Structure formats: C-alpha cells, structure tokens
Amino acid sequence: MSREMPLLNKKMVDADKSNLERSELLLAELTKVLSEMRNCCMKLTDLAKSIDEYIQLVRQTLNQPTYSLDRIRWVQAEGPRGPYEYADKNSNLGNEDYKALVEDLKRHNGQMTRQGYFLWLFSQEDRVGRKPRKEGSKI
C-alpha cells in the first residue's frame, strides 16, 4: 500500500539534510502560509465593510417614514418668501399620514426634505409648510 507524503514533508526529505536548508525551506513555506492568511484577513475586512454598509442601508430603510405626502390635504398659500402649501391639524383630523409627518418633523428639529419637498413645522406645531425642494439645496 503506497501512502503519499504531504508536500512539505516530501520537500524536507528531498532537501539536503543540513539544518540551514531545512530552516530556509520552513521559512519559505511559513511565508507562503502567512501570505495566504493575510490575503484571507483582507478579504474578511472587505466582507466586514460590506456587511456594515448593508446594515447601515437596512437601518436607513427601516427609519424611512411610511407616510405619503399625497394623502395629506394641502392648502395653497402665499408667504413673504413666495408661494407654498400648508397642511394643518384641523384639515387633517384623523389622518395618520399627517400625524406621522409631524412626528418625523419633530425628530428632525422641525425641518427636512422628503419626497422632493422642503418641509417645516410651524412654531405652534399645528401646521406644516412645504415647498418644492430647490436643486442643489443642502437641506
């Protein structure tokens, strides 16, 4: 019965019996193993980054509000900075989308951009204003 010898053992037998040559051979093999381990660790690091990015995406998706601005009753108005629309509590009694919008605005210090609109909460918190978001706007 012929048993194959592991590659490293075969190299050791084939090498000259001097300790220096054996040490050099072992060092060369160790260098290969460490290089492969390093490459594996780098792949794991890339994988960890991808997982972190995915988790962040999931968190952002889960934190997105589920309301729709189209299901809120808006009224046209004119202000010192031009035309805008507003929705108030009285016109949206029992409207879950309006309630969710107000709560979202409160979490964002009273102003934010959603669904292509700049939105803000009036100081009495009983009215929400909106304007189409301008291109290049930071908010």
Backbone as a printed PyTorch tensor [residue, N CA C, xyz], in Angstrom:
tensor([[[  0.8540,  -1.1670,   0.0000],
         [  0.0000,   0.0000,   0.0000],
         [  0.9030,   1.2340,   0.0000]],

        [[  0.7080,   2.0820,  -0.9780],
         [  1.5400,   3.2780,  -1.1200],
         [  0.8270,   4.4690,  -0.4970]],

        [[  1.5110,   5.0800,   0.4380],
         [  0.9450,   6.2590,   1.0940],
         [  1.6880,   7.4860,   0.6100]],

        [[  0.9300,   8.5180,   0.1340],
         [  1.5950,   9.7360,  -0.3160],
         [  2.0030,  10.5680,   0.8690]],

        [[  3.1490,  11.1680,   0.7340],
         [  3.7110,  12.0010,   1.7760],
         [  3.2120,  13.4400,   1.5660]],

        [[  2.8200,  14.1740,   2.6340],
         [  2.4440,  15.5800,   2.4690],
         [  3.5740,  16.3460,   1.7850]],

        [[  3.1860,  17.3630,   1.0100],
         [  4.1290,  18.1160,   0.1920],
         [  5.2960,  18.6680,   1.0010]],

        [[  5.0260,  19.2620,   2.1460],
         [  6.1030,  19.8410,   2.9470],
         [  7.0670,  18.7480,   3.4220]],

        [[  6.5300,  17.6160,   3.8680],
         [  7.4000,  16.5120,   4.3020],
         [  8.2530,  16.0070,   3.1460]],

        [[  7.6610,  15.9050,   1.9470],
         [  8.4060,  15.4440,   0.7700],
         [  9.5460,  16.4000,   0.4690]],

        [[  9.2720,  17.7120,   0.5350],
         [ 10.3230,  18.6960,   0.2900],
         [ 11.4370,  18.5670,   1.3270]],

        [[ 11.0420,  18.3130,   2.5580],
         [ 12.0430,  18.1830,   3.6220],
         [ 12.9370,  16.9670,   3.3840]],

        [[ 12.3610,  15.8460,   2.9330],
         [ 13.1340,  14.6310,   2.6780],
         [ 14.0470,  14.8520,   1.4810]],

        [[ 13.4990,  15.5220,   0.4240],
         [ 14.2800,  15.7560,  -0.7870],
         [ 15.4070,  16.7590,  -0.5570]],

        [[ 15.2520,  17.6440,   0.3990],
         [ 16.2680,  18.6700,   0.6480],
         [ 17.4950,  18.0430,   1.2890]],

        [[ 18.5660,  18.7350,   1.1280],
         [ 19.8110,  18.3150,   1.7850],
         [ 19.5480,  18.2850,   3.2700]],

        [[ 20.2130,  17.4640,   3.9970],
         [ 19.9430,  17.2710,   5.4100],
         [ 20.4750,  18.3860,   6.3070]],

        [[ 21.0640,  19.4100,   5.7470],
         [ 21.6270,  20.4580,   6.6000],
         [ 20.5110,  21.2690,   7.2690]],

        [[ 20.7400,  21.6690,   8.4810],
         [ 19.7670,  22.4710,   9.2420],
         [ 19.4560,  23.7910,   8.5500]],

        [[ 20.4380,  24.4010,   7.9140],
         [ 20.2370,  25.6840,   7.2460],
         [ 19.2390,  25.5420,   6.1000]],

        [[ 19.4060,  24.4960,   5.2950],
         [ 18.4870,  24.2930,   4.1710],
         [ 17.0810,  23.9700,   4.6690]],

        [[ 16.9870,  23.1750,   5.6980],
         [ 15.6720,  22.8660,   6.2760],
         [ 15.0200,  24.1290,   6.8250]],

        [[ 15.7790,  24.9450,   7.4970],
         [ 15.2570,  26.2030,   8.0500],
         [ 14.7920,  27.1320,   6.9370]],

        [[ 15.5730,  27.2050,   5.8630],
         [ 15.1840,  28.0580,   4.7350],
         [ 13.8970,  27.5550,   4.0940]],

        [[ 13.7900,  26.2440,   3.9490],
         [ 12.5890,  25.6530,   3.3820],
         [ 11.3760,  25.9220,   4.2780]],

        [[ 11.5470,  25.7250,   5.5790],
         [ 10.4500,  26.0020,   6.5190],
         [ 10.0630,  27.4740,   6.4910]],

        [[ 11.0390,  28.3600,   6.4200],
         [ 10.7650,  29.7920,   6.3740],
         [ 10.0040,  30.1580,   5.1000]],

        [[ 10.4020,  29.5700,   3.9730],
         [  9.7080,  29.8280,   2.7080],
         [  8.2530,  29.3570,   2.7860]],

        [[  8.0310,  28.1780,   3.3430],
         [  6.6640,  27.6590,   3.4760],
         [  5.8490,  28.5170,   4.4500]],

        [[  6.4810,  28.9360,   5.5450],
         [  5.7900,  29.7900,   6.5150],
         [  5.4060,  31.1160,   5.8730]],

        [[  6.2740,  31.6540,   5.0460],
         [  5.9860,  32.9060,   4.3410],
         [  4.7690,  32.7460,   3.4410]],

        [[  4.6740,  31.6080,   2.7260],
         [  3.5010,  31.3440,   1.8740],
         [  2.2280,  31.2720,   2.7040]],

        [[  2.3000,  30.5430,   3.8130],
         [  1.1250,  30.3810,   4.6770],
         [  0.6850,  31.7350,   5.2370]],

        [[  1.6380,  32.5090,   5.7250],
         [  1.3100,  33.8260,   6.2850],
         [  0.7390,  34.7540,   5.2190]],

        [[  1.2660,  34.6710,   4.0130],
         [  0.7480,  35.4800,   2.9150],
         [ -0.7000,  35.1140,   2.6130]],

        [[ -0.9900,  33.8130,   2.5800],
         [ -2.3670,  33.3630,   2.3530],
         [ -3.2790,  33.7990,   3.4920]],

        [[ -2.7840,  33.7390,   4.7220],
         [ -3.5800,  34.1820,   5.8750],
         [ -3.8600,  35.6760,   5.7810]],

        [[ -2.8430,  36.4600,   5.3980],
         [ -3.0290,  37.9010,   5.2350],
         [ -4.0950,  38.1860,   4.1840]],

        [[ -3.9990,  37.4800,   3.0340],
         [ -4.9870,  37.6780,   1.9730],
         [ -6.3910,  37.3260,   2.4530]],

        [[ -6.5050,  36.2780,   3.2200],
         [ -7.7960,  35.8760,   3.7790],
         [ -8.3300,  36.9540,   4.7200]],

        [[ -7.4570,  37.4740,   5.5680],
         [ -7.8690,  38.5320,   6.5040],
         [ -8.3190,  39.7850,   5.7680]],

        [[ -7.6250,  40.1040,   4.6740],
         [ -8.0220,  41.2790,   3.8880],
         [ -9.4010,  41.0690,   3.2780]],

        [[ -9.6680,  39.8430,   2.8140],
         [-10.9890,  39.5370,   2.2660],
         [-12.0430,  39.6390,   3.3700]],

        [[-11.7040,  39.1860,   4.5680],
         [-12.6430,  39.2910,   5.6910],
         [-12.9050,  40.7460,   6.0460]],

        [[-11.8620,  41.5770,   5.9560],
         [-12.0280,  43.0010,   6.2200],
         [-12.9780,  43.6140,   5.1910]],

        [[-12.7960,  43.2560,   3.9190],
         [-13.6960,  43.7390,   2.8650],
         [-15.1180,  43.2440,   3.1100]],

        [[-15.2340,  41.9950,   3.5210],
         [-16.5490,  41.4350,   3.8210],
         [-17.1920,  42.1810,   4.9920]],

        [[-16.4080,  42.4690,   6.0240],
         [-16.9290,  43.2060,   7.1840],
         [-17.4140,  44.5900,   6.7610]],

        [[-16.6700,  45.2560,   5.8870],
         [-17.0950,  46.5770,   5.3880],
         [-18.4070,  46.4590,   4.6280]],

        [[-18.5180,  45.4510,   3.7890],
         [-19.7560,  45.2460,   3.0260],
         [-20.9340,  44.9790,   3.9590]],

        [[-20.7000,  44.1850,   4.9800],
         [-21.7640,  43.8900,   5.9530],
         [-22.1670,  45.1730,   6.6800]],

        [[-21.1970,  45.9810,   7.0900],
         [-21.5000,  47.2540,   7.7600],
         [-22.3140,  48.1780,   6.8550]],

        [[-21.9400,  48.2520,   5.5740],
         [-22.6810,  49.0820,   4.6270],
         [-24.1140,  48.5840,   4.4760]],

        [[-24.2850,  47.2680,   4.4150],
         [-25.6210,  46.7020,   4.2900],
         [-26.4610,  47.0020,   5.5270]],

        [[-25.8640,  46.8380,   6.6950],
         [-26.5860,  47.1290,   7.9480],
         [-27.0190,  48.5910,   7.9760]],

        [[-26.1410,  49.4870,   7.5530],
         [-26.4760,  50.9170,   7.5160],
         [-27.6400,  51.1680,   6.5540]],

        [[-27.6160,  50.5170,   5.3960],
         [-28.6940,  50.6500,   4.4250],
         [-30.0160,  50.1600,   5.0020]],

        [[-29.9690,  49.0190,   5.6920],
         [-31.1850,  48.4760,   6.3090],
         [-31.7160,  49.4530,   7.3530]],

        [[-30.8180,  49.9940,   8.1880],
         [-31.2550,  50.9580,   9.2070],
         [-31.9070,  52.1810,   8.5740]],

        [[-31.2960,  52.6900,   7.5050],
         [-31.8580,  53.8580,   6.8250],
         [-33.2260,  53.5230,   6.2450]],

        [[-33.3390,  52.3400,   5.6460],
         [-34.6050,  51.9270,   5.0510],
         [-35.6800,  51.7690,   6.1180]],

        [[-35.3180,  51.1570,   7.2490],
         [-36.2950,  50.9670,   8.3170],
         [-36.7000,  52.2810,   8.9610]],

        [[-35.8010,  53.2670,   8.9540],
         [-36.1050,  54.5590,   9.5640],
         [-36.8630,  55.4910,   8.6380]],

        [[-37.0300,  55.1010,   7.3750],
         [-37.7730,  55.9390,   6.4520],
         [-39.2500,  55.9370,   6.8580]],

        [[-39.8560,  57.0980,   6.8390],
         [-41.2660,  57.1630,   7.2230],
         [-42.1420,  56.4370,   6.2030]],

        [[-43.2720,  55.9650,   6.6660],
         [-44.1720,  55.2330,   5.7860],
         [-45.3510,  56.0830,   5.3300]],

        [[-45.3290,  57.3530,   5.6600],
         [-46.4260,  58.2190,   5.2400],
         [-46.2110,  58.6820,   3.7960]],

        [[-47.2990,  59.1760,   3.2240],
         [-47.2320,  59.7470,   1.8870],
         [-47.7490,  61.1770,   1.9480]],

        [[-47.0170,  62.0870,   1.3550],
         [-47.4600,  63.4860,   1.3260],
         [-48.7020,  63.6560,   0.4610]],

        [[-48.9210,  62.7230,  -0.4620],
         [-50.0970,  62.8000,  -1.3340],
         [-51.3980,  62.5180,  -0.5940]],

        [[-51.3290,  61.8720,   0.5450],
         [-52.5510,  61.5470,   1.3060],
         [-52.8620,  62.5980,   2.3680]],

        [[-52.1500,  63.7190,   2.3010],
         [-52.3760,  64.8220,   3.2400],
         [-53.0560,  65.9500,   2.4740]],

        [[-54.0130,  66.6090,   3.1230],
         [-54.7160,  67.7320,   2.4840],
         [-53.8660,  68.9950,   2.6160]],

        [[-53.4740,  69.5430,   1.4600],
         [-52.6290,  70.7400,   1.4150],
         [-53.4340,  71.9270,   0.9060]],

        [[-53.1200,  73.1040,   1.4310],
         [-53.7820,  74.3540,   1.0410],
         [-52.7210,  75.2960,   0.4730]],

        [[-53.0420,  75.9080,  -0.6880],
         [-52.1270,  76.8800,  -1.3020],
         [-52.1090,  78.1570,  -0.4650]],

        [[-50.9150,  78.7470,  -0.3350],
         [-50.7890,  79.9990,   0.4240],
         [-49.6450,  80.8250,  -0.1660]],

        [[-49.6070,  82.0890,   0.2110],
         [-48.5420,  82.9970,  -0.2160],
         [-47.8920,  83.5610,   1.0340]],

        [[-46.5820,  83.4960,   1.0900],
         [-45.8480,  83.9960,   2.2410],
         [-44.8200,  85.0250,   1.8140]],

        [[-44.0460,  85.5610,   2.7580],
         [-43.0410,  86.5830,   2.4340],
         [-41.9560,  86.0550,   1.4830]],

        [[-41.7900,  84.7430,   1.4330],
         [-40.7800,  84.1540,   0.5410],
         [-41.4150,  83.4790,  -0.6760]],

        [[-42.6420,  83.8050,  -0.9640],
         [-43.2950,  83.2660,  -2.1460],
         [-44.3440,  82.2200,  -1.8170]],

        [[-44.8500,  81.5720,  -2.8590],
         [-45.9280,  80.5940,  -2.6660],
         [-45.4270,  79.3270,  -1.9540]],

        [[-46.3180,  78.7460,  -1.1880],
         [-46.0440,  77.4820,  -0.5070],
         [-47.3720,  76.8110,  -0.2410]],

        [[-47.3200,  75.6210,   0.3080],
         [-48.5330,  74.9180,   0.7090],
         [-48.4240,  74.5970,   2.1880]],

        [[-49.5690,  74.4840,   2.8210],
         [-49.5600,  74.0770,   4.2230],
         [-50.6490,  73.0480,   4.4720]],

        [[-50.4120,  72.2670,   5.4930],
         [-51.4020,  71.3070,   5.9780],
         [-51.5440,  71.5700,   7.4620]],

        [[-52.7700,  71.6460,   7.9180],
         [-52.9500,  71.8940,   9.3490],
         [-53.7130,  70.7550,  10.0030]],

        [[-53.6620,  70.7900,  11.3180],
         [-54.2630,  69.7240,  12.1270],
         [-55.7650,  69.6190,  11.8650]],

        [[-56.4560,  70.7590,  11.8110],
         [-57.9130,  70.7470,  11.6420],
         [-58.3560,  70.1650,  10.3080]],

        [[-57.5980,  70.4250,   9.2550],
         [-57.9520,  69.9030,   7.9290],
         [-57.5770,  68.4330,   7.7750]],

        [[-56.7790,  67.9220,   8.6960],
         [-56.3000,  66.5450,   8.5900],
         [-56.6140,  65.7320,   9.8430]],

        [[-57.7700,  66.0120,  10.4690],
         [-58.1730,  65.2720,  11.6600],
         [-58.2630,  63.7750,  11.3460]],

        [[-57.6240,  62.9730,  12.1750],
         [-57.6620,  61.5290,  11.9930],
         [-56.7670,  61.0170,  10.8700]],

        [[-56.0200,  61.8960,  10.2340],
         [-55.1490,  61.4940,   9.1290],
         [-53.8160,  60.9890,   9.6900]],

        [[-53.5890,  59.6780,   9.5790],
         [-52.3700,  59.0610,  10.1240],
         [-51.1170,  59.5460,   9.4010]],

        [[-51.2470,  59.8630,   8.1180],
         [-50.0880,  60.3650,   7.3710],
         [-49.6500,  61.7330,   7.9120]],

        [[-50.6310,  62.5860,   8.2030],
         [-50.3130,  63.9000,   8.7620],
         [-49.6370,  63.7480,  10.1360]],

        [[-50.1810,  62.8730,  10.9660],
         [-49.5950,  62.6570,  12.2960],
         [-48.1570,  62.1350,  12.1870]],

        [[-47.9310,  61.1910,  11.2810],
         [-46.5880,  60.6330,  11.0960],
         [-45.6190,  61.7000,  10.5700]],

        [[-46.1010,  62.5670,   9.6850],
         [-45.2710,  63.6560,   9.1650],
         [-44.8580,  64.6060,  10.2800]],

        [[-45.7890,  64.9890,  11.1230],
         [-45.4760,  65.8930,  12.2470],
         [-44.4430,  65.2440,  13.1710]],

        [[-44.6190,  63.9720,  13.4760],
         [-43.6510,  63.2760,  14.3440],
         [-42.2700,  63.2100,  13.6880]],

        [[-42.2380,  62.9640,  12.3860],
         [-40.9690,  62.9240,  11.6540],
         [-40.2960,  64.3050,  11.6890]],

        [[-41.0650,  65.3400,  11.5010],
         [-40.5210,  66.7030,  11.5690],
         [-39.9680,  67.0080,  12.9620]],

        [[-40.6570,  66.5750,  13.9830],
         [-40.1680,  66.7990,  15.3490],
         [-38.8270,  66.0980,  15.5720]],

        [[-38.6820,  64.8940,  15.0060],
         [-37.4130,  64.1720,  15.1380],
         [-36.2800,  64.8540,  14.3710]],

        [[-36.6460,  65.7100,  13.4200],
         [-35.6440,  66.4030,  12.5960],
         [-35.6200,  67.9050,  12.8890]],

        [[-35.8940,  68.2550,  14.1250],
         [-35.8210,  69.6570,  14.5730],
         [-36.6710,  70.5960,  13.7370]],

        [[-37.7970,  70.1070,  13.2570],
         [-38.7740,  70.9700,  12.6170],
         [-38.5760,  71.2450,  11.1450]],

        [[-37.5320,  70.7080,  10.5210],
         [-37.3850,  70.9040,   9.0730],
         [-36.6070,  69.7680,   8.4400]],

        [[-36.9700,  69.4530,   7.1850],
         [-36.3240,  68.3500,   6.4780],
         [-36.7730,  68.3560,   5.0240]],

        [[-36.1680,  67.4910,   4.2390],
         [-36.5770,  67.2780,   2.8580],
         [-37.0700,  65.8430,   2.7330]],

        [[-38.2490,  65.6890,   2.1300],
         [-38.8340,  64.3660,   1.8900],
         [-39.6100,  64.4350,   0.5780]],

        [[-39.5370,  63.3560,  -0.1720],
         [-40.3520,  63.1760,  -1.3790],
         [-40.3060,  64.4050,  -2.2930]],

        [[-39.1360,  65.0490,  -2.3880],
         [-38.9490,  66.1880,  -3.2890],
         [-39.4020,  67.5340,  -2.7440]],

        [[-39.7670,  67.5840,  -1.4660],
         [-40.2240,  68.8320,  -0.8520],
         [-39.3680,  69.1920,   0.3600]],

        [[-39.1670,  70.5060,   0.5230],
         [-38.6410,  71.0160,   1.7820],
         [-39.8560,  71.2020,   2.6780]],

        [[-39.8040,  70.6320,   3.8690],
         [-40.9320,  70.6760,   4.8100],
         [-40.4940,  71.3290,   6.1030]],

        [[-41.3930,  72.0420,   6.7380],
         [-41.0730,  72.6350,   8.0320],
         [-42.3150,  72.6320,   8.9080]],

        [[-42.0720,  72.6290,  10.1880],
         [-43.1350,  72.6270,  11.1920],
         [-43.2520,  74.0310,  11.7420]],

        [[-44.4370,  74.5700,  11.7160],
         [-44.6600,  75.9130,  12.2660],
         [-44.4690,  75.8750,  13.7820]],

        [[-44.2070,  77.0350,  14.3640],
         [-43.8260,  77.1070,  15.7830],
         [-44.8970,  76.5630,  16.7290]],

        [[-46.1690,  76.6740,  16.3820],
         [-47.2340,  76.1460,  17.2460],
         [-47.4210,  74.6340,  17.0700]],

        [[-46.7030,  74.0650,  16.1360],
         [-46.7530,  72.6310,  15.8260],
         [-48.1420,  72.1410,  15.4060]],

        [[-48.9580,  73.0580,  14.8800],
         [-50.2860,  72.6840,  14.4160],
         [-50.4100,  72.8170,  12.9000]],

        [[-49.2850,  73.1470,  12.2470],
         [-49.2920,  73.3730,  10.8090],
         [-47.9270,  72.9840,  10.2360]],

        [[-47.9700,  72.3970,   9.0400],
         [-46.7520,  72.0090,   8.3220],
         [-46.7360,  72.7550,   6.9970]],

        [[-45.6040,  73.3420,   6.6580],
         [-45.4500,  74.0010,   5.3630],
         [-44.5950,  73.1490,   4.4420]],

        [[-44.7780,  73.3530,   3.1350],
         [-43.9330,  72.6450,   2.1640],
         [-43.7470,  73.4800,   0.9140]],

        [[-42.5640,  73.3370,   0.3270],
         [-42.2130,  73.9480,  -0.9550],
         [-41.4390,  72.9000,  -1.7360]],

        [[-41.5470,  72.9380,  -3.0610],
         [-40.6930,  72.0180,  -3.8250],
         [-39.2250,  72.3030,  -3.5000]],

        [[-38.4610,  71.2750,  -3.3290],
         [-37.0430,  71.4170,  -2.9860],
         [-36.2950,  72.0000,  -4.1690]],

        [[-35.4590,  72.9940,  -3.8870],
         [-34.6530,  73.6040,  -4.9400],
         [-33.4680,  72.7170,  -5.2370]],

        [[-33.0360,  72.6650,  -6.4910],
         [-31.8580,  71.8900,  -6.8780],
         [-30.6310,  72.4230,  -6.1590]],

        [[-29.8060,  71.5270,  -5.6860],
         [-28.5610,  71.9180,  -5.0110],
         [-28.7440,  72.3290,  -3.5620]],

        [[-29.9650,  72.2560,  -3.0570],
         [-30.2220,  72.6210,  -1.6620],
         [-29.6150,  71.5900,  -0.7280]],

        [[-29.0290,  72.0290,   0.3570],
         [-28.3840,  71.1350,   1.3290],
         [-29.3950,  70.4570,   2.2440]],

        [[-30.5070,  71.0770,   2.5080],
         [-31.4940,  70.5260,   3.4540],
         [-32.4580,  69.6300,   2.7450]]])
